């Protein structure tokens, strides 16, 4: 019985780590998309993006 519980915990931890890694990948892609979109909109509006502090 303890072996099943340990196996379940290990499996759960592996799944949680995989989910965390996927979330990190998604957040990086989303940040890159937002950066590119912001730059494209600034170019369309001819805004000096380098002089504006974006948080």
N, C-alpha and C positions, 0 to 999 in steps of 0.2 A: 504494500500500500504506500509506503514512504517512497518507494522507487517511482511509482506513478505520479505522486505529488511533485517530486523533484524533476521528473521528466516534463510535467506540465509547466512548472515554473521556468525551466530552461527554454521550452518551446515558446512560452509567452514572452520571455525576455528577448528571444531572437526576433519574434514578430514585432515587438515594440521598437527594437533597434532598427529593423528594416523600415518601419513606418516613419521613424524619426529621420532616417537618411533620405527617404522620399520627400518628406516635408522640407528638409533643407534644400534639396535639389529644386523643388517647386518654388521656394522662396527666392532662390538665386535667379531662376528664370523669370519670375515675376518682377523682381527688382531690375533686371536687365531690360525687360520689356518696357517698364515704366520710364527708365532712363532714356531709352531710344525714343519713346513716344514724346517725352518732354522735350528732347532735342529737336525732333521733327516739328513739333508745334512751335517751338521758339524760332526755328528757321523760317517757318511759314509767316510768322508774325514779325520776323526780323528783330527779335529781342536779343540783347547781349547776355546770353545765359551765363557766361563766365563771370560777369560782374554781379549777378544775382546770387545771393546765398540761399541754396535750396536745402531744406532739412529733411 
